[in-house]
Amino acid sequence: MAEKKEEFKPYIPADKITPEFTATSVIVGVILAIVFGETPI
């Protein structure tokens, strides 16, 4: 049986540059560090 192969199209194109170090990621990282790094009293 011959099946029609669809060309794979990624959600984010390969030529798009996405920043990994943003203000949102820093804020979320600080909040998670506080929540998970807090020692119980």
Residue pairs with C-beta under 8 A, 6 or more apart in sequence:
12 18
